[in-house]
Amino acid sequence: MSSLECLVTRNTKLVAISHGSNVTGALTDAGAVAALVHDRGARLMLDGAQAAAHGPLDMGALGADYYVFSGHKVYGPSGVGVLWGRKELLEDMQPAFGGGEMIGDVTLEKSDYLPPPHRFEAGTPPITQAVGLATALKWLSSQDLEGLRLHMKQLTDQLMEGLEHIGRRRKIRILGPLRGEPRLPLVSFSVEGIHPHDICQIMSDRHGVALRGGHHCAKPLHDLFGLDGTCRASLAAYTLRGDIDVLLRGMEDCIRILG
């Protein structure tokens, strides 16, 4: 927060920040950020791509003026996403693109746009993706979100504990909050002396485990940590304890082969 206080001035118009990090799993204290941003006269946009699937979203409590997330991280299709905004702000915004189904009237001199959200949906929409996203959100809303949160917390703790145990023999660095602290159900880690791409390849080929290897679209953050990349394990509603056991056995195999 101290760094943000220095960055946000009276000249700042918009602050965009992650609701939850896709690298460290750390959660942003959105309420505190919103209070600071609004006190300086700016607007707050929360990027909820990583966090939206992991709990009910209370926009009043979050204090965001805009909230965005992608479809594929809420169990929906790719190529589609959501922009939520406060009604009065959306009504004041002009569309960035023009096309059919967004106008109330068109003359040779001007165009009158429909109210939100229609003014932002220019042209033929991604119909298939929109149907898939709506279905995914209906399914997610029907679940016991608190039960899912506890389930994935237990799996995250199991994974971190297992990596810490393996790390006694070969240095493993886990990014983000410590085990037991609030975090998203993902774990990014590095193994000393082994490139993350090599780990991901062996985990996929020999153990059927899909890890993400690289910078996770956050190279400056990896530079800050002094890392050339990390492996990321992302847990979901369908992840089981046995899946974590397979991952950990695979990591021991990777270190045996590559170490």
N, C-alpha and C positions, 0 to 999 in steps of 0.2 A: 504493500500500500504506500510506503514512503516513496518508492520510485514513481508510482503513478501520480502522487501528489505533485511531484516536480514536473511531470510531463503535461498534465492537464492544466491549462491556463484559461483565462477569460476569453481568449481568442479561439479556443478549441470548439469545434462545432459537433463532432461525433467521435465517440470512443467505441471501438470494436474490440471485443475481448472474448476469449474462449470461456464458456461455462465450465468446461472440464477439458483437461489436456489429453490429447491423443497420444502423447509420449510418456508423461509421468503419471497420468491418472489423477493428478491433483485437481480438486474442485475449487472454483473461484467463489469467494464470499461475495456473491452478486449484490446482496443488499447493501453491503458496505461500499462497494464500488459505485453502485447507483447513487447513493447518498453523496459521495464525493463529486461524481460527474454532474449531477443535477445542481449541486451547490455552485459549481463553476459555470452553470448556464449551458451545458452541453447535453447531447442526447447519448443514450447508451444502446448499443447493439450487442447482444449476446450470441455467440456462435455455439449453438447447442448440438452440433453434429454428433459429438461423442457422448453427450450427457442426456439427450432427449429420451432415449429408450430406457433409462434407468431410474425412473421415478415420476410421480405426478408433477406437472409443471404449473405452479401458481404464479402467474405473471405479476399479480399484485405484490406478492412477497419478494419476487426477484427484482422488481423495480425496473425492468428493462423497457425501453421504448420500442425496440425491435428484437425479435428472436427468430433465428434461422436454423434450419437443420436439413439434412439430406435424407432421401428415402431409404437408401440401402443400409443405413445404420439403425433403422427402426424396423428391420425385417421386411422391408419393401423392396421394390425394384430400383435399379440405378437410373440415372438420367432425369430425376425428378426430385423436388425438394419443397420446402415450406418457408414462406416469409410471413411471420405474424408481426403486426404493428398496431400501435394505438390508433384507434379509428380517426381521431382528429388529425394525426400526423399523416396518415395515408391519404386522407381527403385533400391534404395540402400539397401532396407530392404529384409531380408531373411524370407521366410514363416515359421510360427510356426508349421504348420501341413502339412502332406503329403497325397496325394491321386490323383485320376484321374482328368483329365481336367486342370491340373495346370503345366504340364511339356511340354517342347519343345522336349527334347530327354532324354532317360535313357539308360545308359550302366551299366555294372557290376561295374564300377569304380566311376561313378558320375551321377548326374542329372542336367540338364539344365532347368531352370524354364521359363515359359512364362512371358511376360511383365505384369505389373500391369494393371488391377486388377485381372487378371486370376490366377496369382500365389498365391493369397490369398484365392481362392475359391476351396479348396481341396474336392474331392469327390462329391457325389450327393448333390446339393444345396437344400435349403428349397423352392422348386419351388412354391408351393401354397402361402407361405408367401411373397415371392419376388413379385409375381404378385399382391397380395393385397397391398403391400407397394407401388409399382409403381402406382397403381390406386389411392391410397390415396394422393400421392405426386402430381399427375397430377391434382386431384380435388383441392387440397390446392393451387397449383400454379395458378389455374384459378380464384381464389377468389380475391375480393378486400381486400388485406391484411391490408391496412391502415384503411379501413372501419371496418374490423373485430377488429382491435386493438382498435379503438375508442369505438366500441360497448362493448367490454369486459372491457375497462377502466371504462365506465359508470356503468356497472354491479358491478365491483369491488368496486367502490366508494359507490354504493348503499348498498352493503353488509357490508362494513366497517362502514358506517354511521349507519346502523341498529344495528349492534353489539355494537357500541359505545353507542347507545341509551339504549339498553337492559342492558349494563354494568353499567348504573347509578344505577340500582337496585341490581345487583349482579356482582361482579367484574369479568370482562372479559379482558383478556390480549391478544392483537393482536400483532403478531410478524411481523417484517419487516418494510419497509418504511411506513411513515404516509400516510393518505388518501390524494390523489391528487398528490403524488410524483410518479415518474416512478417506476413501478414494474410489475411483471408478474401477470396474472389474476388468482391468487390463494390467499387464506387467511387461515393462520394457527392461531388457537386461543385456549386458555384454559379458563375454568370457575373455579373460586376458589372453592375448596372443592368438585368438581365433576370430576370423572375419565373420560377421553375422550372416552373410550370404552363404558361406560354407555350412554353417549350422542349419540354416533353413533348408538347404538342398538335401542334406542327410535326413533331417527330420521328415521331410516330405517323401523321399524315395524309400527310406528304410522303415519308417514308422507311421506313415499316413497322417502326420500332424502338419497342419498349415500354420506356419508362423510368418509374420511380416518382417522382412529384414531390410535395413537401410536407414534413412533419415526421417521417414514418416512425414514427408512434406514439412519438415522442421529442421533444416540444416543449421541455421543460426543457433538453435537451442543445443544441438549436438556439439557445435563448436564451443559453446559456453561450457559444456560438460567435458570438453577435451576428448570426445569420442568420434570415431569414424563411422559410426552407425550402431544400431542396436537391433536385437530381436524383440519382437512384440507378440505376446500371447494375448488374444482378446477373447474373453469369456462371454457366454450368452445364456439365454434361458434354457437351451437344450444341452448345455455342457453338464457332464456328470463327473462324479468323483473319480470314476474309473478312467475318464479321459485325461484327468490331471496325472494319474499314475502312469499312463502311457507316455505322456509328455516328459515326465521326469525320468523314466527309464530311457527314453530316447536321448535326453540330454546327457545322461551318463555314457551312453553309447557314442554320442558325438565327441565327447571329451576323450574317450578311449581311442577313437579313430584319429582325431585331429590333434590331440594333445601330445 
